[in-house]
């Protein structure tokens, strides 16, 4: 077994929490059950990793087997990576039969025709998700296994989730391989990013709904003791206002937890209004700007604005439309005069 493969396997094992190493090696399936029985999982991780490497040497492991273990690790700990959403588009609405073997062949062929030194590994999961790991090299260097790109593609959908490597120059090659393999003709970034891959899937696959028409507001629980000096009418008005904000928030965001979105941006285009007598603008040019939102939990942050008294309720559609606009990205691009007009593609 090559020394670089042995070192990569050792480092991958070291990343895994000690209590989960055995389970993950079983999911990997490269080592037999008899070989796993010889491992002492109660010793320090460095010793465990060395023993795993020795067993892999007995089985003559190569970089493809090592890459599969890495995919399994990233599938379980997918929140350690930053994911971006891309949407592909076809010229027509026709549906085609998806052939995984043909997809893999086209993807590899397209990528390797542009770059010879590249490692491509696939792994399929039960939810029709195809995980693709691409380690990039150069015409003169072997692929760097420590800075790969990860792609999650759900067959029969136009959505792709990409966690790119540091080498952003390889991203166009990756996108070209995807549209060729999946028989699409265009791909655009939706400018939605998050460490939570499942939350991004909830948004684009419409597994998350902001509006709940059947919601009925419930009065907030009353305080135990009201100050004797407080004006009863003010107290009632404050309670009614809190109830109103709570109800409107529920109507907009629903009563469940929000998908964990960390980044969104889109382009605004609207007319600047001013008094004609002031002569501020000689020409009626639209006002354009790029709006970026960033937060550890963007949608929950927006949801809390009105409750915290930092914004009026209901919130502006400019803030609450983010998941809806993301799902209708290409429709928004094709329409003019919308506010906001479109999501920005790179």
C-alpha positions as a Markdown table, in Angstrom:
| # | Residue | x | y | z |
|---|---|---|---|---|
| 1 | Unk | 0.0 | 0.0 | 0.0 |
| 2 | Unk | 1.2 | 3.4 | -0.9 |
| 3 | Unk | 2.6 | 5.5 | 2.0 |
| 4 | Unk | 0.3 | 8.5 | 1.1 |
| 5 | Unk | -2.7 | 6.2 | 1.2 |
| 6 | Unk | -1.7 | 4.8 | 4.6 |
| 7 | Unk | -1.2 | 8.3 | 6.0 |
| 8 | Unk | -4.5 | 9.5 | 4.6 |
| 9 | Unk | -6.4 | 6.5 | 6.2 |
| 10 | Unk | -4.6 | 7.2 | 9.5 |
| 11 | Unk | -5.6 | 10.8 | 9.5 |
| 12 | Unk | -9.2 | 10.0 | 8.6 |
| 13 | Unk | -9.4 | 7.5 | 11.5 |
| 14 | Unk | -8.0 | 10.2 | 13.9 |
| 15 | Unk | -10.8 | 12.6 | 12.9 |
| 16 | Unk | -13.5 | 10.1 | 14.1 |
| 17 | Unk | -14.6 | 10.2 | 17.7 |
| 18 | Unk | -13.1 | 7.1 | 19.4 |
| 19 | Unk | -16.5 | 5.6 | 20.4 |
| 20 | Unk | -17.6 | 5.8 | 16.8 |
| 21 | Unk | -14.6 | 4.3 | 15.0 |
| 22 | Unk | -15.8 | 0.7 | 15.1 |
| 23 | Unk | -19.3 | 1.7 | 13.8 |
| 24 | Unk | -17.8 | 3.8 | 11.0 |
| 25 | Unk | -15.4 | 1.0 | 9.9 |
| 26 | Unk | -18.3 | -1.4 | 9.8 |
| 27 | Unk | -20.2 | 1.0 | 7.5 |
| 28 | Unk | -17.0 | 1.3 | 5.4 |
| 29 | Unk | -17.1 | -2.5 | 4.8 |
| 30 | Unk | -13.5 | -2.7 | 3.6 |
| 31 | Unk | -12.2 | -4.7 | 6.6 |
| 32 | Unk | -13.8 | -8.0 | 7.5 |
| 33 | Unk | -15.6 | -8.7 | 10.7 |
| 34 | Unk | -12.7 | -11.0 | 11.7 |
| 35 | Unk | -10.2 | -8.2 | 11.2 |
| 36 | Unk | -12.4 | -5.7 | 13.2 |
| 37 | Unk | -12.4 | -8.2 | 16.1 |
| 38 | Unk | -8.7 | -7.9 | 16.4 |
| 39 | Unk | -8.8 | -4.2 | 17.0 |
| 40 | Unk | -8.6 | -2.8 | 20.5 |
| 41 | Unk | -11.0 | 0.2 | 20.4 |
| 42 | Unk | -10.3 | 1.1 | 24.1 |
| 43 | Unk | -6.8 | 2.3 | 23.5 |
| 44 | Unk | -5.7 | 5.8 | 22.4 |
| 45 | Unk | -6.8 | 6.9 | 18.9 |
| 46 | Unk | -3.3 | 7.0 | 17.6 |
| 47 | Unk | -2.7 | 3.4 | 18.3 |
| 48 | Unk | -6.1 | 2.5 | 16.8 |
| 49 | Unk | -5.3 | 4.3 | 13.6 |
| 50 | Unk | -1.9 | 2.5 | 13.3 |
| 51 | Unk | -3.7 | -0.9 | 13.7 |
| 52 | Unk | -6.3 | 0.1 | 11.1 |
| 53 | Unk | -3.5 | 1.0 | 8.7 |
| 54 | Unk | -1.8 | -2.3 | 9.2 |
| 55 | Unk | -5.1 | -4.2 | 8.4 |
| 56 | Unk | -5.6 | -2.0 | 5.3 |
| 57 | Unk | -2.1 | -3.0 | 4.2 |
| 58 | Unk | -3.1 | -6.6 | 4.4 |
| 59 | Unk | -6.1 | -5.9 | 2.1 |
| 60 | Unk | -3.9 | -3.7 | -0.3 |
| 61 | Unk | -6.1 | -0.6 | 0.1 |
| 62 | Unk | -5.8 | 2.1 | -2.5 |
| 63 | Unk | -6.9 | 5.7 | -2.6 |
| 64 | Unk | -10.4 | 4.8 | -3.8 |
| 65 | Unk | -11.1 | 2.7 | -0.7 |
| 66 | Unk | -9.6 | 5.5 | 1.5 |
| 67 | Unk | -11.8 | 8.1 | -0.3 |
| 68 | Unk | -15.0 | 6.0 | 0.5 |
| 69 | Unk | -14.1 | 6.1 | 4.2 |
| 70 | Unk | -13.7 | 9.8 | 3.9 |
| 71 | Unk | -17.2 | 10.2 | 2.2 |
| 72 | Unk | -18.8 | 8.1 | 5.0 |
| 73 | Unk | -17.2 | 10.4 | 7.6 |
| 74 | Unk | -18.4 | 13.6 | 5.8 |
| 75 | Unk | -21.9 | 12.1 | 5.3 |
| 76 | Unk | -22.2 | 11.6 | 9.1 |
| 77 | Unk | -20.5 | 14.9 | 10.0 |
| 78 | Unk | -21.8 | 16.9 | 7.1 |
| 79 | Unk | -22.3 | 20.0 | 9.3 |
| 80 | Unk | -18.5 | 20.5 | 9.5 |
| 81 | Unk | -18.5 | 21.7 | 5.9 |
| 82 | Unk | -20.0 | 24.8 | 4.3 |
| 83 | Unk | -22.5 | 23.9 | 1.6 |
| 84 | Unk | -23.8 | 26.0 | -1.3 |
| 85 | Unk | -26.9 | 25.3 | -3.4 |
| 86 | Unk | -26.8 | 25.1 | -7.2 |
| 87 | Unk | -29.8 | 24.7 | -9.5 |
| 88 | Unk | -29.6 | 23.2 | -13.0 |
| 89 | Unk | -32.0 | 23.9 | -15.9 |
| 90 | Unk | -33.0 | 22.0 | -19.0 |
| 91 | Unk | -34.2 | 23.5 | -22.3 |
| 92 | Unk | -37.5 | 21.5 | -22.0 |
| 93 | Unk | -39.7 | 20.0 | -19.4 |
| 94 | Unk | -39.2 | 16.4 | -20.5 |
| 95 | Unk | -38.3 | 13.8 | -17.9 |
| 96 | Unk | -35.6 | 11.3 | -18.6 |
| 97 | Unk | -34.8 | 7.9 | -17.1 |
| 98 | Unk | -31.8 | 8.3 | -14.8 |
| 99 | Unk | -29.0 | 5.8 | -15.2 |
| 100 | Unk | -26.5 | 5.9 | -12.4 |
| 101 | Unk | -23.9 | 4.0 | -14.4 |
| 102 | Unk | -24.2 | 6.5 | -17.3 |
| 103 | Unk | -24.1 | 9.4 | -14.9 |
| 104 | Unk | -20.8 | 8.2 | -13.4 |
| 105 | Unk | -19.3 | 7.5 | -16.8 |
| 106 | Unk | -20.1 | 10.9 | -18.2 |
| 107 | Unk | -19.0 | 12.7 | -15.1 |
| 108 | Unk | -15.6 | 11.0 | -15.0 |
| 109 | Unk | -15.1 | 11.4 | -18.7 |
| 110 | Unk | -15.9 | 15.1 | -18.7 |
| 111 | Unk | -13.7 | 15.9 | -15.7 |
| 112 | Unk | -10.7 | 13.7 | -16.8 |
| 113 | Unk | -10.8 | 15.2 | -20.3 |
| 114 | Unk | -10.0 | 18.5 | -18.7 |
| 115 | Unk | -7.7 | 17.4 | -15.9 |
| 116 | Unk | -5.8 | 14.1 | -15.8 |
| 117 | Unk | -4.6 | 14.2 | -12.2 |
| 118 | Unk | -8.0 | 13.9 | -10.3 |
| 119 | Unk | -9.5 | 11.3 | -8.0 |
| 120 | Unk | -13.2 | 10.8 | -8.3 |
| 121 | Unk | -15.2 | 8.7 | -5.9 |
| 122 | Unk | -18.9 | 8.0 | -5.7 |
| 123 | Unk | -21.2 | 6.6 | -3.0 |
| 124 | Unk | -24.9 | 6.1 | -3.2 |
| 125 | Unk | -27.3 | 6.5 | -0.3 |
| 126 | Unk | -30.9 | 5.4 | 0.3 |
| 127 | Unk | -32.5 | 8.8 | -0.3 |
| 128 | Unk | -31.5 | 8.9 | -3.9 |
| 129 | Unk | -28.5 | 11.0 | -3.0 |
| 130 | Unk | -25.3 | 10.5 | -4.8 |
| 131 | Unk | -22.2 | 11.7 | -2.9 |
| 132 | Unk | -19.3 | 12.6 | -5.1 |
| 133 | Unk | -15.8 | 13.3 | -3.8 |
| 134 | Unk | -13.3 | 15.0 | -6.1 |
| 135 | Unk | -9.6 | 15.4 | -5.1 |
| 136 | Unk | -7.9 | 17.9 | -7.4 |
| 137 | Unk | -4.4 | 17.8 | -8.8 |
| 138 | Unk | -2.5 | 19.7 | -11.5 |
| 139 | Unk | -0.9 | 18.7 | -14.7 |
| 140 | Unk | 2.3 | 18.1 | -12.7 |
| 141 | Unk | 1.1 | 17.2 | -9.3 |
| 142 | Unk | -0.9 | 14.3 | -7.8 |
| 143 | Unk | -4.4 | 15.1 | -6.4 |
| 144 | Unk | -4.4 | 16.7 | -2.9 |
| 145 | Unk | -6.5 | 14.3 | -0.9 |
| 146 | Unk | -6.8 | 16.8 | 2.0 |
| 147 | Unk | -8.6 | 19.5 | 0.1 |
| 148 | Unk | -11.3 | 17.7 | -1.9 |
| 149 | Unk | -14.7 | 19.0 | -3.2 |
| 150 | Unk | -17.9 | 17.2 | -2.2 |
| 151 | Unk | -21.0 | 17.1 | -4.3 |
| 152 | Unk | -24.4 | 15.8 | -3.2 |
| 153 | Unk | -26.8 | 15.3 | -6.2 |
| 154 | Unk | -30.3 | 14.0 | -5.8 |
| 155 | Unk | -31.3 | 12.1 | -9.0 |
| 156 | Unk | -34.4 | 13.4 | -10.8 |
| 157 | Unk | -34.0 | 16.8 | -9.3 |
| 158 | Unk | -32.3 | 20.0 | -10.6 |
| 159 | Unk | -30.5 | 20.7 | -7.3 |
| 160 | Unk | -26.9 | 20.1 | -6.4 |
| 161 | Unk | -25.2 | 20.8 | -3.1 |
| 162 | Unk | -21.5 | 21.6 | -3.3 |
| 163 | Unk | -18.9 | 22.0 | -0.7 |
| 164 | Unk | -16.0 | 23.3 | -2.7 |
| 165 | Unk | -12.3 | 22.9 | -2.0 |
| 166 | Unk | -9.9 | 25.8 | -1.5 |
| 167 | Unk | -9.1 | 25.6 | -5.3 |
| 168 | Unk | -12.1 | 27.7 | -6.5 |
| 169 | Unk | -10.6 | 27.7 | -10.0 |
| 170 | Unk | -11.7 | 24.0 | -10.3 |
| 171 | Unk | -15.4 | 24.9 | -9.6 |
| 172 | Unk | -16.3 | 25.6 | -13.3 |
| 173 | Unk | -14.9 | 22.2 | -14.3 |
| 174 | Unk | -17.0 | 20.6 | -11.6 |
| 175 | Unk | -20.1 | 22.4 | -12.8 |
| 176 | Unk | -19.5 | 21.4 | -16.4 |
| 177 | Unk | -19.1 | 17.8 | -15.5 |
| 178 | Unk | -22.4 | 17.9 | -13.5 |
| 179 | Unk | -24.5 | 19.3 | -16.3 |
| 180 | Unk | -23.1 | 17.0 | -18.9 |
| 181 | Unk | -23.6 | 13.9 | -16.7 |
| 182 | Unk | -27.1 | 14.8 | -15.7 |
| 183 | Unk | -28.2 | 16.1 | -19.2 |
| 184 | Unk | -28.9 | 19.7 | -18.2 |
| 185 | Unk | -27.6 | 22.7 | -20.0 |
| 186 | Unk | -27.2 | 25.4 | -17.4 |
| 187 | Unk | -26.2 | 25.6 | -13.7 |
| 188 | Unk | -26.4 | 28.6 | -11.4 |
| 189 | Unk | -25.5 | 29.2 | -7.7 |
| 190 | Unk | -28.6 | 30.1 | -5.7 |
| 191 | Unk | -26.5 | 32.1 | -3.1 |
| 192 | Unk | -27.8 | 30.1 | -0.2 |
| 193 | Unk | -25.1 | 28.7 | 2.1 |
| 194 | Unk | -25.2 | 26.8 | 5.3 |
| 195 | Unk | -23.3 | 24.2 | 7.3 |
| 196 | Unk | -26.6 | 22.4 | 7.7 |
| 197 | Unk | -27.1 | 20.4 | 4.5 |
| 198 | Unk | -30.4 | 19.1 | 5.6 |
| 199 | Unk | -31.8 | 22.6 | 6.1 |
| 200 | Unk | -30.8 | 23.6 | 2.6 |
| 201 | Unk | -32.6 | 20.5 | 1.3 |
| 202 | Unk | -35.7 | 21.4 | 3.3 |
| 203 | Unk | -35.8 | 24.8 | 1.6 |
| 204 | Unk | -35.2 | 23.7 | -2.0 |
| 205 | Unk | -37.3 | 20.5 | -1.8 |
| 206 | Unk | -40.2 | 22.4 | -0.3 |
| 207 | Unk | -40.1 | 20.3 | 2.9 |
| 208 | Unk | -40.4 | 23.5 | 4.8 |
| 209 | Unk | -43.5 | 25.8 | 4.7 |
| 210 | Unk | -43.5 | 29.3 | 6.1 |
| 211 | Unk | -47.3 | 29.7 | 6.2 |
| 212 | Unk | -49.7 | 27.8 | 8.3 |
| 213 | Unk | -53.3 | 29.0 | 7.5 |
| 214 | Unk | -54.8 | 26.8 | 10.2 |
| 215 | Unk | -52.8 | 28.5 | 13.0 |
| 216 | Unk | -54.9 | 30.0 | 15.8 |
| 217 | Unk | -53.2 | 32.3 | 18.2 |
| 218 | Unk | -53.1 | 31.5 | 21.8 |
| 219 | Unk | -53.0 | 34.2 | 24.4 |
| 220 | Unk | -49.7 | 34.6 | 26.3 |
| 221 | Unk | -49.7 | 33.6 | 29.9 |
| 222 | Unk | -50.3 | 36.4 | 32.2 |
| 223 | Unk | -47.7 | 37.7 | 34.7 |
| 224 | Unk | -48.1 | 36.5 | 38.2 |
| 225 | Unk | -48.0 | 39.9 | 39.8 |
| 226 | Unk | -48.6 | 43.3 | 38.2 |
| 227 | Unk | -47.1 | 46.4 | 39.8 |
| 228 | Unk | -49.8 | 48.2 | 41.8 |
| 229 | Unk | -48.8 | 51.5 | 40.3 |
| 230 | Unk | -49.0 | 50.3 | 36.7 |
| 231 | Unk | -51.8 | 51.6 | 34.5 |
| 232 | Unk | -54.1 | 48.7 | 33.7 |
| 233 | Unk | -54.8 | 50.0 | 30.2 |
| 234 | Unk | -51.0 | 50.2 | 29.4 |
| 235 | Unk | -50.5 | 46.7 | 30.7 |
| 236 | Unk | -53.4 | 45.4 | 28.5 |
| 237 | Unk | -52.2 | 47.2 | 25.5 |
| 238 | Unk | -48.7 | 45.8 | 25.9 |
| 239 | Unk | -50.1 | 42.3 | 26.3 |
| 240 | Unk | -52.3 | 42.7 | 23.2 |
| 241 | Unk | -49.4 | 44.0 | 21.2 |
| 242 | Unk | -47.2 | 41.0 | 22.2 |
| 243 | Unk | -50.0 | 38.7 | 21.3 |
| 244 | Unk | -50.4 | 40.4 | 17.9 |
| 245 | Unk | -46.7 | 40.1 | 17.2 |
| 246 | Unk | -46.6 | 36.5 | 18.3 |
| 247 | Unk | -49.6 | 35.7 | 16.0 |
| 248 | Unk | -48.2 | 37.4 | 13.0 |
| 249 | Unk | -44.8 | 35.8 | 13.5 |
| 250 | Unk | -46.5 | 32.4 | 13.6 |
| 251 | Unk | -48.4 | 33.1 | 10.4 |
| 252 | Unk | -45.2 | 34.1 | 8.6 |
| 253 | Unk | -42.7 | 31.6 | 10.0 |
| 254 | Unk | -44.9 | 28.8 | 11.2 |
| 255 | Unk | -44.7 | 27.2 | 14.6 |
| 256 | Unk | -41.9 | 24.8 | 13.9 |
| 257 | Unk | -38.1 | 25.3 | 13.9 |
| 258 | Unk | -36.6 | 27.1 | 11.0 |
| 259 | Unk | -34.1 | 25.6 | 8.5 |
| 260 | Unk | -30.6 | 26.5 | 9.5 |
| 261 | Unk | -29.6 | 29.0 | 6.8 |
| 262 | Unk | -26.3 | 31.0 | 7.3 |
| 263 | Unk | -26.0 | 33.1 | 4.2 |
| 264 | Unk | -28.3 | 34.6 | 1.5 |
| 265 | Unk | -27.9 | 37.4 | -1.0 |
| 266 | Unk | -29.9 | 38.9 | -3.8 |
| 267 | Unk | -30.1 | 42.0 | -6.0 |
| 268 | Unk | -32.6 | 44.8 | -5.4 |
| 269 | Unk | -33.8 | 47.1 | -8.2 |
| 270 | Unk | -36.4 | 49.7 | -7.4 |
| 271 | Unk | -37.2 | 53.4 | -8.3 |
| 272 | Unk | -35.8 | 56.1 | -6.1 |
| 273 | Unk | -38.7 | 58.5 | -5.1 |
| 274 | Unk | -38.0 | 62.1 | -4.5 |
| 275 | Unk | -39.7 | 65.5 | -4.7 |
| 276 | Unk | -39.6 | 66.7 | -8.3 |
| 277 | Unk | -39.1 | 70.2 | -7.1 |
| 278 | Unk | -35.8 | 69.3 | -5.3 |
| 279 | Unk | -34.2 | 68.2 | -8.5 |
| 280 | Unk | -32.2 | 65.4 | -6.9 |
| 281 | Unk | -32.5 | 63.1 | -9.9 |
| 282 | Unk | -32.5 | 64.3 | -13.4 |
| 283 | Unk | -33.1 | 60.9 | -14.9 |
| 284 | Unk | -35.4 | 58.2 | -13.7 |
| 285 | Unk | -32.8 | 55.6 | -13.1 |
| 286 | Unk | -33.6 | 52.5 | -11.0 |
| 287 | Unk | -31.9 | 52.2 | -7.6 |
| 288 | Unk | -29.8 | 49.0 | -7.5 |
| 289 | Unk | -27.9 | 47.4 | -4.7 |
| 290 | Unk | -26.7 | 44.0 | -3.5 |
| 291 | Unk | -28.1 | 42.8 | -0.2 |
| 292 | Unk | -26.3 | 40.2 | 1.8 |
| 293 | Unk | -27.6 | 38.4 | 5.0 |
| 294 | Unk | -25.3 | 36.4 | 7.2 |
| 295 | Unk | -25.9 | 34.8 | 10.6 |
| 296 | Unk | -25.3 | 31.6 | 12.5 |
| 297 | Unk | -29.0 | 30.9 | 12.1 |
| 298 | Unk | -30.4 | 33.5 | 9.6 |
| 299 | Unk | -34.1 | 32.6 | 9.6 |
| 300 | Unk | -34.4 | 32.3 | 13.4 |
| 301 | Unk | -32.6 | 35.7 | 13.7 |
| 302 | Unk | -35.2 | 37.2 | 11.3 |
| 303 | Unk | -38.0 | 35.5 | 13.3 |
| 304 | Unk | -36.8 | 37.1 | 16.5 |
| 305 | Unk | -36.6 | 40.7 | 15.2 |
| 306 | Unk | -40.3 | 41.6 | 15.9 |
| 307 | Unk | -40.4 | 39.7 | 19.2 |
| 308 | Unk | -37.3 | 41.7 | 20.3 |
| 309 | Unk | -38.9 | 45.0 | 19.3 |
| 310 | Unk | -36.2 | 45.6 | 16.7 |
| 311 | Unk | -38.7 | 45.6 | 13.7 |
| 312 | Unk | -42.4 | 46.2 | 13.1 |
| 313 | Unk | -44.7 | 43.2 | 12.7 |
| 314 | Unk | -45.3 | 41.7 | 10.3 |
| 315 | Unk | -41.8 | 41.8 | 8.9 |
| 316 | Unk | -41.2 | 43.2 | 5.4 |
| 317 | Unk | -41.5 | 40.6 | 2.6 |
| 318 | Unk | -37.9 | 41.6 | 1.8 |
| 319 | Unk | -36.9 | 39.6 | 4.9 |
| 320 | Unk | -39.4 | 36.8 | 4.9 |
| 321 | Unk | -39.2 | 35.9 | 1.3 |
| 322 | Unk | -35.7 | 34.4 | 1.4 |
| 323 | Unk | -36.7 | 30.7 | 1.4 |
| 324 | Unk | -39.5 | 31.2 | -1.1 |
| 325 | Unk | -37.3 | 33.2 | -3.5 |
| 326 | Unk | -34.6 | 30.6 | -3.3 |
| 327 | Unk | -37.0 | 27.9 | -4.4 |
| 328 | Unk | -38.2 | 30.0 | -7.4 |
| 329 | Unk | -34.8 | 31.3 | -8.4 |
| 330 | Unk | -35.0 | 30.8 | -12.1 |
| 331 | Unk | -38.5 | 32.1 | -12.3 |
| 332 | Unk | -37.4 | 35.3 | -10.5 |
| 333 | Unk | -34.5 | 35.8 | -12.9 |
| 334 | Unk | -36.8 | 35.7 | -15.9 |
| 335 | Unk | -39.2 | 38.3 | -14.5 |
| 336 | Unk | -38.5 | 42.0 | -14.4 |
| 337 | Unk | -39.6 | 44.6 | -12.0 |
| 338 | Unk | -39.9 | 42.3 | -9.0 |
| 339 | Unk | -38.8 | 43.4 | -5.6 |
| 340 | Unk | -36.3 | 41.8 | -5.1 |
| 341 | Unk | -35.6 | 41.3 | -8.8 |
| 342 | Unk | -33.4 | 38.2 | -8.6 |
| 343 | Unk | -30.9 | 36.2 | -6.8 |
| 344 | Unk | -27.4 | 36.8 | -7.9 |
| 345 | Unk | -25.4 | 34.2 | -9.7 |
| 346 | Unk | -21.6 | 34.3 | -9.7 |
